[in-house]
């Protein structure tokens, strides 16, 4: 039995993720956390501005959590169907509109509704970022992207309350939401929608070409360059199921005597 194995294919080069895409994902994760943590520092200020109790203002946090949890599977299904980049860009644009509308909210009733919408819009960040990282071909780049995104979200959770109180001291709580809306819109601008992939060129179909055992591709699923010939009828077994191969008829030799000549034995 003669066996010939093809040489191994060269290793695939490491592909680095684009810097613009990684920075946009970090900003998206950071701003998604910032919109959540900014509300805790503004409860007392909002209650004083609208002359209401703290419980009414706190309902906005519960509405944000409700919208985020309900919209999370919907954004995940949309990202699987339409692409993570397109869905993330749409969700961030809607979140920017909701944050800008929260800045001009006149009362607690509109506040709860707008926080519900903002939570539903920011829910697009988690599934889309996960799909982006999963699509990274290199494991090293994937781990690096996940580490950067996690670090950005943790830094936003720590820095957002401090920055929110600073903005309230200098200006007003409305400016905090305006700044957040501008940052979210800028992050959405960093994401470009993928162009549709070109259609494959149709190839004319014809009978398969059979190559030899040295560098051929035997029929039946064996890898290229691996040819095995078993016994005398190995070449017939390989092409037995090929409908395009013409059948060869055996020639029957008739001999005058009882035994064939010595050259034919």
TAJO-V695955 format. One record per backbone hydrogen bond with DSSP energy under -0.5 kcal/mol. NH is the residue of the N-H (numbers start at 1). CO is the residue of the C=O. If there is no record, write none. Layout:
[[NH	CO] [NH	CO]]
//
This chain:
[[3	1] [4	227] [16	14] [22	18] [23	19] [24	20] [25	21] [26	22] [27	23] [28	24] [29	25] [30	26] [31	27] [32	28] [33	29] [34	30] [35	31] [36	32] [37	33] [38	34] [39	36] [41	37] [42	39] [43	40] [46	42] [47	43] [48	44] [49	45] [50	46] [51	47] [52	47] [57	53] [58	54] [59	55] [60	57] [61	58] [62	58] [63	59] [64	60] [65	61] [66	62] [67	63] [68	64] [69	65] [70	66] [71	67] [72	68] [73	69] [75	71] [76	72] [77	73] [78	74] [79	75] [80	76] [81	77] [82	78] [83	79] [87	83] [88	84] [89	85] [90	86] [91	87] [92	88] [93	89] [94	90] [95	91] [96	92] [97	93] [98	94] [99	95] [100	96] [101	97] [102	98] [103	99] [104	100] [104	101] [105	102] [111	107] [112	108] [113	109] [114	110] [115	111] [116	112] [117	113] [118	114] [119	115] [120	116] [121	117] [122	118] [123	119] [124	121] [125	122] [127	123] [128	124] [129	125] [130	126] [131	127] [132	128] [133	129] [134	130] [135	131] [136	133] [142	138] [143	139] [144	140] [145	141] [146	142] [147	143] [148	144] [149	145] [150	146] [151	147] [152	148] [153	149] [154	150] [155	151] [156	152] [157	153] [158	154] [159	155] [160	156] [162	158] [163	159] [164	160] [165	161] [166	162] [167	163] [168	164] [169	165] [170	166] [171	167] [175	172] [176	172] [177	173] [178	174] [179	175] [180	176] [181	177] [182	178] [183	179] [184	180] [185	181] [186	182] [187	183] [188	184] [189	185] [190	186] [190	187] [191	187] [191	188] [192	190] [210	208] [216	212] [225	216] [226	223] [227	225] [229	2] [230	228] [231	229] [234	231] [237	233] [238	234] [239	235] [240	237] [242	239] [243	241] [245	242] [246	244] [249	247] [252	250] [253	251] [255	253] [264	261] [265	262]]
//
